[in-house]
Amino acid sequence: MSEFAVKDDLLDAQTLRAASAAIFGGADIVECVQIAQRVTGTDLDSWHDEWHRAGETAYSIGVTAEAAGQTETARLAFLRACTYFRTSGLVLLEAPVDPRLVDSVARQRDAFRRAIAHFRTPVEPIEIPFEGITLPGYHFRAAADGARRATVILVNGYDGTVEESYFFNAQAALDRGYDVVAFDGPGQGSVLVEQGVHLRPDWENVIAPVMDWVLEQPTTDPDRVAIIGLSLGGYLAPRAASGEHRLAACIADSGFYDMFDSAVARIPAPLRSRATEDSGALAGILGGLFESRLRKPTEGWAMRRGLYVNGVDSMTGFLTDARRYTLKGVAERITCPTLVCHAENDDIAASAPDLFAALTVERKQLITFTVAEGAGQHCELGARQLYLARSFGWLDSILDPRRPG
């Protein structure tokens, strides 16, 4: 990793992630570094407390500014509070559900909704019906003129939230003339934490009612709707596009081809080739290995998160479930133009070139972001403007958001 702020890989990456929201008002960079450096080692309680305290401070600034009629100060303070509250609870993403995680989800949502009251373009919270539950989200519009526009649907990742989507892609899309629909799906954000609905692989079925909702909006140009997937969304968005052929374009940032292969790649080499064996002895060895790692605060976080999000109770169960999350034999069904992003130093989505190779659609592109450009981290953290320039440059050439609907 980059050692942007602290030595621990996980906490450093999450600090960089929070700081990346600065380009759209969701953080101050040095403030993020200082918060992270106040944390006691890899103590996750300390991490939560420091970021939560920073969220409270920013929120208080917003409340005071709002009462004084200082709407821009309030907007920016609430956006920072949103990021800091989200970051405080992130490290607690595991079962059983910690009340502080529930609180962080609620507080970031509240802060974001206080912020959008002061946006200069229209935005409204939405609830999309889905299989007896609702998928919460936001409908952002580039202007209040009632014109039909190209629209992007935003899909977040393994531990993202719909509010965070604003900083990663939504405002950038609005600035370029797109309308935006962002939502939490199964296994994400409040749908996971508050509704208890775990992740599922068949996002062609998840996206269908979302697409129906988007097309019902009078400001949507039905021929210009794209989907952008962030992090694990780099699997979810292509999977959605494989069955939802009303989409006009798809971006996978970063491309993610097969969850099982990615998980197995993290198993020690001597055991890796035997990970698919149905062997009680091997299961015992792997179980002991996993249990040792799970107990480590930061080294075991990704595994604890995976168990919770996927709704399984052991790492061997996770490996079994991971087999369902694949684009092998699926990517070939995608019919819309597709962009696959690949960050050079991103081991999480190292399979992006495999996804690109599997695509059979005529119009496809692979963009590799390099360490030398400052964009080699997962999801180009720390160089999002470079990602946005290239990805929206590609999307603009297909959907042309400046063209009237």
Stockholm file with secondary structure:
# STOCKHOLM 1.0

chainA/1-405         MSEFAVKDDLLDAQTLRAASAAIFGGADIVECVQIAQRVTGTDLDSWHDEWHRAGETAYSIGVTAEAAGQTETARLAFLRACTYFRTSGLVLLEAPVDPRLVDSVARQRDAFRRAIAHFRTPVEPIEIPFEGITLPGYHFRAAADGARRATVILVNGYDGTVEESYFFNAQAALDRGYDVVAFDGPGQGSVLVEQGVHLRPDWENVIAPVMDWVLEQPTTDPDRVAIIGLSLGGYLAPRAASGEHRLAACIADSGFYDMFDSAVARIPAPLRSRATEDSGALAGILGGLFESRLRKPTEGWAMRRGLYVNGVDSMTGFLTDARRYTLKGVAERITCPTLVCHAENDDIAASAPDLFAALTVERKQLITFTVAEGAGQHCELGARQLYLARSFGWLDSILDPRRPG
#=GR chainA/1-405 SS CCCSSCSSHHHHHHHHHHHGGGGGTSCCHHHHHHHHHTSCTTCHHHHHHHHHHHHHHHHHHHHHHHHTTCHHHHHHHHHHHHHHHHHHHHTTCSSSCCHHHHHHHHHHHHHHHHHHTTCSSCEEEEEEEETTEEEEEEEECSCSSCCCEEEEEEECCSSCCHHHHIIIIIHHHHHTTCEEEEECCTTSHHHHHTTCCCCCSCHHHHHHHHHHHHHHSTTEEEEEEEEEEETTHHHHHHHHHHHCTTCSEEEEETCCCBHHHHHHTTSCHHHHTTTTCCCHHHHHHHHHHHHHHHTSTTTTHHHHHHHHHHTCSSHHHHHHHHTTSBCTTTGGGCCSCEEEEEETTCSTTTTHHHHHHHCCCSSEEEEEECTTTTCCSGGGTTCHHHHHHHHHHHHHHHHCTTSCC
#=GC SS_cons         CCCSSCSSHHHHHHHHHHHGGGGGTSCCHHHHHHHHHTSCTTCHHHHHHHHHHHHHHHHHHHHHHHHTTCHHHHHHHHHHHHHHHHHHHHTTCSSSCCHHHHHHHHHHHHHHHHHHTTCSSCEEEEEEEETTEEEEEEEECSCSSCCCEEEEEEECCSSCCHHHHIIIIIHHHHHTTCEEEEECCTTSHHHHHTTCCCCCSCHHHHHHHHHHHHHHSTTEEEEEEEEEEETTHHHHHHHHHHHCTTCSEEEEETCCCBHHHHHHTTSCHHHHTTTTCCCHHHHHHHHHHHHHHHTSTTTTHHHHHHHHHHTCSSHHHHHHHHTTSBCTTTGGGCCSCEEEEEETTCSTTTTHHHHHHHCCCSSEEEEEECTTTTCCSGGGTTCHHHHHHHHHHHHHHHHCTTSCC
//
